[in-house]
Amino acid sequence: MTGTRSFRDSVDTLDTKDDLLTIEERIQSEDIGAVGAEALRSNGPAVRFAATDGIVTPVTGALAGPEQTTQSQQKPWERMAVAFGMQPDVPYQRVIERVAAPLAETTEPDQAELLAEQSDVNCYELGLPPGTPGEPPAFSLGLLAVDDGEETTWLPARGTVRGPNRLRAVVPAAAPLESGNGVTLSLGVPAAALTNTVLHWLDRTQTGSMRPSTRSDAVSVAQLAGQTVPADSEVLATGELADIGTGVLAGDESSMLEVAMDTAVVDIVVDSVHHRESPLVPFVPNSAPLTDDIHLVGITESARLRYRVNNYWGIEPAEWIRLPAEASLGMCVVASEILYAGFEWQLANTLFSFSKLFDKILILDEDTSAADLSRPLDDIWVKAHPSQDWVFSEPCAPAATAPRYRTDGSPGSRLFISATWDPRWDEEYIAPRVTYETSYPDAVRQTVTEMWDSFGFD
């Protein structure tokens, strides 16, 4: 398995690839969210805020990517691939397979030395930025290690600083939580630790899966205060659970993790803080489009669904599945072999039964590329007849949790669109795919290649 990079190493790699903007000027903590949100909205690079009011160095967009409704050479999963130790131009399917690996195998993690050292700072002195101006300091994309006396369980967590030695976090409601449990909050952890943990709780929430581990051999771990934590975490806050409630943080926009699963709100009494020198921590601006948490949940849910679908019938019909961040996870796009007439209906219903994040499914031919959303949108009009291939359910289906256009939980219709060639058609009735190679003779293509070489183009 490809080894993962630490969060610090992945940020440095983005820097070497000119996909990171480092702001050296001092930025007020209240302004970090606005700057990061604008960078995401305009398809800009990841942003590192080198000079802030506190100890930490916030980074926005480290796992995010550009939208694909406009032309862009960069693909939305490139930064995620970099975080996994892959080349940024790796195909989408390779990234999905990497994310889904913990579903297929479980191995013991490597033991390593903890890189963060104990500090005399408190939670306020870390200098975490607020999610929105006027709100308390906030942390994003964290892992909460919970010790029940027998083993450590990792939970995806985000939340706020409520006092010098008190944190409030949102975690999965299905987690084993009891007041007095020892806990450690880790910030700035490897992407593999995040996706493995999110994958575990998404799968457990949706299918009742009880996989024994949330970690893979790609994540090195260390021991701190009796809990197992990622060894190269940038910041660690140890303590114990105090109060346990339900719902979301009051007066706060929900993150995509809270949209994807039921959550609980816990208070943590912190007794010690560890951090590396100038610690790098990810920061997600509240309610901004295309943020890291949207990409994280989208690619993790896509990996989970592909694994489930391709192990459902005993064959592997789905080439790839994507939950585009542009649709706020309200649409699922799947490229699949159509095994027989009516298979698309079975495929759509299977996907709807496995996830609550979308209420629209677009089914494409298996040879469709995942790298360009304009092609699937074009196939809707070329291959899908509105009266035959747009199939609406009865208006009593449970509401999907992610779409922003319906947030009151009321039922509605689901829709799947089959933008595929009918498997009953003879090949002679199916239009051939037009490509550069098939559109021009060899002599013309050779001349064009020679001209490009003379111009110095690749």
N, C-alpha and C positions, 0 to 999 in steps of 0.2 A: 504494500500500500504506500502511496506517496506520502511522505512525511509532511506535517503541517508546519507553517511558520508561526512564530509568536506574533502577537499583535504588534509589537515594536518592529519586528523584522518585516512584517507585511507593509507597515507604513513606510519604512525606509525603502522597500522595494518600489512602492508607488512613487517615491521621490526620484529614484534613479530612472524611472520610466516616464518622467515628466507628467505624472498624473496626480501630483500633490502640490498644492499651493501653501507655502509657509508664510504666515503673516507675522512679521517681526515686530511691528508696532504694537504697543500695549492696547489691548481691547478690554473694555469694561465687560464684566461677566454678563450683565444684562443684555449686551449686544451680540453675544456669541451665537445665540439661537437664530437671530435675524440674519446674520451674515451666512451662517451655514445653510439656512433655508433658501436664501437667494442663490447660493452656489448650486444647490440641488435643483431648484426650479429652472435654472438656465443651463442645465447639463454641464456644469463646470467640474473642475477636478475636486478631489478630496481636499479638505482644508485643515491645516494644523495651526493652532493658535499658540505661538511660541512664548508670548509675553502676556500673562494674565495676572489677576489679583491674588492668586493662590499658588499652591505647590504643583497641582496637576497641569498637564498640557492637553486640553481637549482636542479631539480630532473628529470632524464631521465627514460623512460620506465614505468612510473607509471600506464599507461593504456594499455601497450603493452603486448605481450606474445610470446611464442616460436613458431617457425615454426613447422608444423606437417608432413613434409616429412622425418623427422628423429624421432626415438623413444623418447618420452618424457612423463613423468608422469603428467606434468603440461599442462593444456589446455589453448588455447590462450585467452579465455574470463575470466580466473580466477581473474585477477587484476581488470577487469571491474566489476565483481561480488562483489569483496571486496569493491570497491568504492561506490557501491550501498547499502552497508550494508548487503550483502548476504554472505553465506558461500562460500569459494572458490570452493568447489566440487559441487555446484549447477548445475543442468543440463542446457545445452545451451538454451533449449526452455524457461526456467524460466527467463533467462537474457533477451532474445529477447522480451518476454511479458512485462518485466519491462521497457525496452526502448520504446516499442510501446505504452505504457499506455497513454501518452499525446494525441495520435491520437484518442483514444476512449473516453477520458474524460478530462475535463478542470475544475480545481478548483482554488480558490483563495489561494495564498501562505500565509504562516504564516509571520507575522511581527515580527522582532527581532531587537536587538541592534547591531549596527555595531561594529565589533571586531577590525578593523584597526583604528589606530589613525593618526591624521594629523602630518606630518613630515616637517622638513625644508630642506630635500634633494631634488635635482632635478632629472630629468630622467636619466642623465648620472651617478649620484652618486648611483643609485640603484645597479649598477654593473651587469646588464644583460649581459650574454655572447653573442658573435657574432655567427651567423649561420655558417659561415665559417671564417677562419683566414683572417684578413684584411678587413672584412666587418663591418658595424656598429653593435652595440649591438642590439639583437633581442629579441622579446617576442613571445611566442607560446601559442596556446590553450587559448586565451583570449576571453572575452565577452565585446563587446562595447554596452553600454546602450545609446540610442539616444532619446533625448526628443524633440518632435515636438510641444510642448506647450499644448498638450492634454493628451498624454500617453507616456510611455517609451517602446521602442522596443529594444529587445536584438538581437545582431548580433554576429556570430562567427567571431573572428578577430585574425590575427597575423600580425607582422610587425617589424619595426625597430625604433630605437631612432635616430632622425635626428638633435637633438640639446638639450641643457639643458632643454628646455621647449617646445619641439616639437617632435611629434611622427608621423610616417607614417604607416597606417594600410591597409590591404586588407580585404574587407568585401563583402557580397553579393550585386551584382549590383541592384537587385530588391528592396533593402531597401529604405525607405523614407529618403533621404539625402538632406539636404540643408545647404549651408554655413551659419554659425552663430548658428546652432542648438547646444544646450548644450549636452555634451557627458561625459561619464565616462568609462574608460577602467579598467576592473577587471581582475586580474591575480590570479591564484591559487584558482579557483572556484570549487564547487562540480561537480562530473561527471554527475549527473542528470541535472544540469544547462546546461552543454555542450551538452549532447545528446538531451535534449528537444529543445534547440535552433537550433542545426544542423538539427534535424528532421523537425522542422517547415520550414526551408528554403529549404531543399531538397524536401519536399513535395510540397511547394509552387512553386518551380522552375519546377518540373516535371509534376504536375497535376493541378496547379492553385488553390490548396486548400487555403482557407482563414480562417484557424483556428484562433480564437480570442486571443489565448494566447500562449506564448512559455514556460510557467512555470507550474509546478505542485505543489501539496501540499507537495511534498518531499523536496522542496527547500525553506529555510527561506530567507526573503528579508529584506532590510532596505532602508532608504531614505538618499541620499547624493546629495547635490547640485541640488535638484529637480528631480533626477532620482532614479528609483528603481534598486537596485543592490543586488547581493547575499550577505547576511549578514556576512558570514564568509570568504569573499574574503581576500586573503593574501596581495595584493597590489591593490590600486585604484588610478588612475590618472584622475582628472577632468579638463574639459576645454571646448572648443567649436571647431566645424568643421571649417576649413579654406578653403583649396582647395579640390575639388572633381574631380578625373580623372577616367580612365578606365584601364583595363589590370591587370598586375601583377607588383611586385616590380622589378625595373630594375636590371639586373645582378644577379638575384636570382633564385634558383630552386623553382618551384611551389610546394605548399603543396597539400595534397590530397583534402582539401576543395576547392582549386582553380580549381582542376581537376573536381570536382563534380558539380560545378555551375559557372555561369558567375559572375565576380567580378568587384569591383570598388576599386580604390586606393584613400584614403582620408588622408589629413594632419590634425593633431589635435594640437591646441595651448593649452598647459597645464598650468593651474594656481595654482594647488595644488596637492600634493601627500600624500596619506595615506598608511600606511603599518603596519602590525603586527610586533612583535619582531622577528627578524631572519626569515623573511617571506620565505615560501616555494613556489616556482613557477615551473610549468612544463616547460621542455625545449625539443624541437624536433630538433635533428641534421638534417641539410639539406641533402636531397638525400640519407639518410641511409635507409636500408630495415627494414621492420617490425616495423616502428616507431608508436608512439602513435596516430598520425593523421590518419594513414592508418587503424589501428584497430578501431578507433573512427568512421570514415566514413563507414567502412565495416560493423560494427555491427549495426549502425544506419540505413543504407540503407537496410540491411537485415531485420530489424524489420519493416521498412516502407513497403517493398515489401510483406512480409508475411501478414501484415494487409490488404494491397490492394488486393492481390490475394484471400485471404480468405473472402473478402467481395465483390468480383466481381461477383461470380455466385450465391450468396445466400447460399452457403455451404462452408465448410472449408476443402478443399482437401490437402493443403500443411501442412505437419507436421513441417518442418523447412526449412529455406533458409539461405545459407551462401555465403558470398563473401570472400573467403580465402585471407588473407593478402599475402600469398606466391605468388599468381598470380598477385600481384599489382592490385587487383580488376578487372582483365580481365576476370574472370570466375565467373559464378553464379552456385552454387550447390543447388539443391532443392530435398527434399524427399517428395513425394506426392502420394496420392492415385490416381491410374489411373482409372478414372470413366468409361471409355469406349474406344474402339479402336479409335485412332486419338486424344484423349484428350491431349496427350503429345505435339502435334503440337499446339493446342490452348494455352496450358500453356506456352510454350516457346514464342509464339508471344505476349502473354499478358505481360510477364516479359520484353521482349525487348521494348514494348511500354511504360512501366512504368519507365525505367531507361536507361541512356546512359553510364553507367560505365563499361559495359562488352559486349563482342561480342561472347561469348561462354557460353552455358548452359548445365549442366549435370543433367539429371533427374534420380532420384533413387527411389527404392521402399520405401514406407512410413515407414517401420520398420528399415531402415538403421540408424545407429548411427551417430550423428553429431560430435562425439568426436574423430574420427579416419579417416583421409583422405586417408589412405592406402586402406580401404575397398571400397570407391567410385572409386578409380583408378583401383582396381581389378575388380569391376563390369563392367567397360568399356569393358574389354577383355572377361569376362565370359558371359555377357548378351547382349552386343551391337554388332550387325553384321555391319562391315564397309559399306557394300553396302545397308543396309536397315535401320539402326538405327543411322547413322551419316548423318544428314540432313543439307546441306549447302544452304544458300539463294543465290539469284542472286548477282553478284559482284557490287551492286550499293547501298548497305545499308550504312547509315551514320556511320562514324567511331566512335567507342567507345572512350571515352576521357581518360580512365585510363591506358590501356595497354601501356607499354613502347616501344613495338616494332613498333608502328606506331603513330607518333606524328605530322604528317603534315596535319591531318584532311581529308585526301583523303578517298573516299568510299571504301568499300571492302565487303567481304562476312561475314555473320553471320553463326554460327554453333550451332545446339543443338544435343546432344547425348542422346538417350533414353536407359539407362541401367536398364530397368525394365523388369519384366516378362510380357509377352503379356496377357492382361486381358481376351482374348478369349480362352486361354489354359485351359484345365482341370487340376485340382490340381495334378493328378497323373503324369503329364508331367513336373511339376515344382520341381526341386531338393530341398530337405529339407535343411534348414540351419543347418550346423554341429556346435554343441556347446559341451562344456565340459560335460554338463548334459546329452546330448543325445548320447554321444560317449562311455561312460563307465557305467557299471552297478552300482547299489547302493552300493554293497559290496566293490568294488574297490574304489569308491569315499570316502566311510567312512574310509577305511584304509589310504588313502592319507591324509585326514583331521587329523587323529590321529597322523600320522607321522609329519605333519607340526606343530601341537601343541607341540609335544615332542621336536622339534627343536626351539621352541620359536617364530615361525612366526605367523603373524596375519592370 
